[in-house]
Amino acid sequence: MNLIGHHLCASAAGRSYRLGAVLPDLLGLYRRRVRPRALAKLWEANPQPEGQPQPEGRPPFSPTVSELLGGMDFHHVVDMHFHRAPLFTEVSGDLRRALLRASDTPGLKRFLPAHVLTELLLDHLAMARDPDAADRFHLDLLEGADDMKALVVAHPLAEEESFATFMARVLDDRFVEDYRTVEGILGRMNRILLRFGQRPLETSEQRAVEETFAEASSTMERRLADFIAAMADLVDSKEASMAKMAKALSSEAPGTPDRKGRPAPGLAVQPV
């Protein structure tokens, strides 16, 4: 899943959890060496609650921090199911084969564009189905940018100023709006390929992507709706656990809360 898809999958939860669900992908755009799992482990190592001495420069392990980390865990749960589902495997496989047929020009590892294009095309379908999805995504980013920054700068390779600059650029650029058209998606794909040292898609390859997507879009749209609904149900079933953790973290009782009290990914969801 990509940004809009992850945000929609977590739509049943609160804002901080939704932001946590998209944060791993944002970190990949910010600095790929700021690994989401490494960041979570840094917080697990010393999760001091509010009212307790904090590591230097570290905000308290508050309900907001807990929900951000819970959302990051949920991101990985969604990706685990998504990458096994026909929603991803069939479409990415069709795109890879279409790219191979369209051109034999070297300089392109077809797996990368097939993978990324599948996720971007699904965001395209999600935004077509829910035209306000991008606005809700950007509103969450705007209102929660400082909370995300406080979490991220605990990583030694992240800096407060650079992450704030990155978030301002994301909010100003609103690049997910490019996903509203297939042409915009192909333009973004070529930028990504150049970042990874690969050649851009040729005209014949772009045409092959458009044709493959046109053939698969109706099936993709149905499967996407089912997948998002399944993931939203998974979040909804964890709301009680989230509330319990928030209460524990905001209480005056001494001691360090156990992070296992956070909503933990563990419910089985069948791939769509």
C-alpha positions in Angstrom: 0.0 0.0 0.0 1.0 3.6 -0.5 0.3 6.8 1.5 -3.5 7.2 0.7 -4.1 3.5 1.0 -2.4 3.2 4.4 -4.3 6.2 5.7 -7.6 4.8 4.6 -6.9 1.4 6.1 -6.3 3.1 9.5 -9.4 5.4 9.1 -11.2 3.8 12.0 -8.5 5.0 14.5 -7.6 8.4 15.8 -5.4 10.9 14.1 -2.1 9.9 15.7 -2.6 6.2 14.8 -3.5 7.2 11.2 -0.3 9.3 11.0 1.7 6.4 12.4 0.3 4.2 9.7 1.7 6.4 7.0 4.9 7.4 8.8 7.1 4.5 7.6 6.5 5.5 4.0 7.2 9.2 4.9 10.4 8.2 6.5 11.4 6.5 3.2 11.0 9.8 1.5 12.7 11.7 4.2 15.8 9.6 4.9 15.8 5.9 4.0 18.4 5.2 6.7 15.9 6.3 9.4 14.3 2.9 9.6 10.8 2.6 11.1 11.6 -0.5 13.1 14.8 1.0 14.5 12.9 4.1 15.5 10.3 2.0 17.4 13.0 0.1 19.2 14.6 3.3 20.4 11.3 4.2 22.1 10.8 0.7 23.4 14.2 0.8 25.1 13.2 3.6 27.5 9.5 4.4 27.3 9.4 6.8 30.3 5.8 8.0 30.9 4.8 11.6 31.6 5.9 12.8 35.0 9.1 10.7 34.9 12.7 11.8 34.0 13.1 11.8 30.2 16.2 11.0 28.1 17.7 14.2 26.9 15.7 15.7 24.0 13.0 13.0 24.4 9.4 13.8 24.9 7.4 11.6 27.3 6.0 8.3 26.3 2.5 9.8 26.1 -0.7 8.5 24.6 0.2 10.3 21.4 3.5 8.6 21.2 1.8 5.3 21.9 -0.7 5.7 19.1 2.0 6.8 16.6 4.0 3.7 17.4 0.8 1.6 17.2 0.1 3.0 13.8 3.6 2.2 12.6 3.1 -1.4 13.7 -0.2 -1.5 11.9 1.5 -0.3 8.7 3.6 -3.4 8.7 0.6 -5.6 9.3 -1.2 -4.0 6.4 1.9 -4.5 4.1 2.2 -8.1 5.2 -1.3 -8.9 4.1 -1.2 -6.7 1.1 1.9 -8.1 -0.5 0.4 -11.6 -0.2 -3.0 -10.6 -1.7 -4.0 -11.0 -5.3 -4.8 -7.3 -5.2 -1.0 -6.8 -5.3 0.5 -10.1 -6.7 -1.6 -10.4 -9.8 -1.5 -6.7 -10.8 2.3 -6.3 -10.2 2.9 -9.5 -12.1 0.8 -8.4 -15.0 2.6 -5.0 -15.1 6.1 -6.6 -14.9 5.2 -8.9 -17.9 3.8 -6.0 -19.8 6.9 -4.0 -19.3 9.1 -6.9 -20.5 7.0 -7.3 -23.6 7.0 -3.5 -24.3 10.8 -3.0 -24.4 14.1 -4.8 -24.0 16.1 -1.6 -23.5 18.5 -2.2 -20.6 18.8 0.0 -17.5 15.5 -0.9 -15.9 14.7 -3.5 -13.3 11.1 -4.2 -14.0 10.3 -5.4 -10.5 10.6 -1.9 -9.1 8.2 -0.1 -11.4 5.8 -3.0 -11.3 5.7 -2.9 -7.5 5.5 0.9 -7.2 3.0 1.4 -10.0 0.6 -1.1 -8.5 0.6 0.9 -5.2 0.2 4.2 -7.0 -2.6 3.0 -9.2 -4.4 1.7 -6.1 -4.1 5.2 -4.6 -5.5 6.5 -7.8 -8.5 4.2 -7.5 -8.9 5.0 -3.8 -9.0 8.8 -4.5 -11.5 8.3 -7.4 -13.7 6.3 -5.0 -13.2 8.8 -2.2 -12.4 12.3 -3.6 -11.8 13.8 -0.2 -9.3 11.2 0.9 -6.3 13.4 -0.1 -7.7 16.4 1.8 -8.1 14.3 5.0 -4.6 13.0 4.6 -3.1 16.4 4.3 -5.2 17.8 7.2 -3.8 15.0 9.5 -0.3 15.8 8.4 -0.8 19.5 9.1 -2.3 19.0 12.5 0.1 16.2 13.6 3.4 17.3 12.0 4.8 18.4 15.4 3.9 15.1 17.0 5.6 13.2 14.3 8.7 15.3 14.5 8.9 14.7 18.3 8.8 11.0 17.6 11.2 10.9 14.7 14.0 13.1 16.1 14.7 10.4 18.7 16.6 8.7 15.9 20.2 9.7 15.7 20.1 10.2 11.9 17.1 12.5 12.1 17.3 16.2 12.9 14.5 18.5 14.0 15.1 21.2 11.4 15.5 18.8 8.4 12.4 16.8 9.3 10.4 20.0 9.7 11.6 21.2 6.3 10.7 17.9 4.8 7.2 18.0 6.2 6.7 21.6 5.1 7.7 20.5 1.5 5.3 17.5 1.6 2.4 19.8 2.7 3.2 22.5 0.2 3.8 20.1 -2.8 0.7 17.9 -2.2 2.3 15.4 -4.5 -0.4 12.7 -3.9 -2.6 14.9 -6.1 -0.6 13.6 -9.0 -2.1 10.2 -8.4 -5.5 11.4 -9.6 -4.4 10.8 -13.2 -2.5 7.9 -14.8 -0.4 10.5 -16.5 0.6 12.0 -13.2 1.4 8.6 -11.8 3.7 7.8 -14.7 5.5 11.1 -14.2 6.0 10.4 -10.5 7.2 6.9 -11.4 9.9 8.3 -13.7 11.1 10.5 -10.9 11.4 7.6 -8.6 13.3 5.5 -11.2 15.8 8.3 -11.6 16.3 8.5 -7.9 17.2 4.8 -7.9 19.6 5.1 -10.8 17.3 3.5 -13.4 16.1 4.8 -16.7 12.6 6.3 -17.1 9.8 4.4 -18.8 9.8 4.6 -22.6 6.6 5.6 -24.5 5.9 1.9 -25.3 6.2 1.0 -21.7 4.0 3.8 -20.5 1.4 2.7 -23.0 1.6 -0.9 -21.7 1.1 0.3 -18.2 -2.0 2.2 -19.2 -3.5 -0.8 -21.1 -2.8 -3.2 -18.2 -4.4 -0.8 -15.7 -7.4 -0.4 -17.9 -7.9 -4.1 -18.1 -7.5 -4.7 -14.4 -9.1 -1.6 -12.9 -12.6 -2.9 -12.2 -11.2 -6.0 -10.4 -8.7 -3.9 -8.6 -11.3 -1.4 -7.4 -13.5 -4.2 -6.0 -10.6 -5.9 -4.3 -9.3 -2.6 -2.9 -12.6 -1.8 -1.3 -12.7 -5.2 0.4 -9.1 -4.9 1.5 -9.5 -1.5 3.1 -12.7 -2.6 4.8 -10.9 -5.6 6.3 -8.1 -3.5 7.6 -10.4 -0.9 9.0 -12.3 -3.7 10.9 -8.9 -4.8 12.3 -8.2 -1.3 13.6 -11.7 -0.9 15.0 -11.3 -4.1 17.0 -8.3 -2.6 18.7 -10.0 0.6 19.9 -10.5 -0.8 23.5 -6.8 -1.7 23.8 -5.8 1.8 22.6 -8.1 3.4 25.2 -6.7 1.3 28.0 -3.2 2.2 27.1 -4.0 5.9 26.9 -5.5 5.7 30.4 -2.5 3.9 31.8 -0.1 6.5 30.3 -2.0 9.5 31.6 -2.5 8.1 35.1 -0.4 9.3 38.1 0.4 5.7 39.1 4.2 5.2 39.3 6.2 2.9 37.1 6.8 2.5 33.5 4.0 1.3 31.3 4.5 -1.9 29.4 4.5 -1.2 25.6 2.7 -4.5 25.1 -0.4 -2.6 26.3 -0.4 -0.8 23.0 -2.7 -2.2 20.3 -0.6 -5.0 18.9 -0.9 -6.5 15.4 -2.0 -10.1 15.8 -5.5 -10.7 14.4 -5.6 -12.9 11.4 -7.0 -11.4 8.3 -7.3 -13.4 5.2 -5.7 -11.9 2.1 -8.3 -10.5 -0.3 
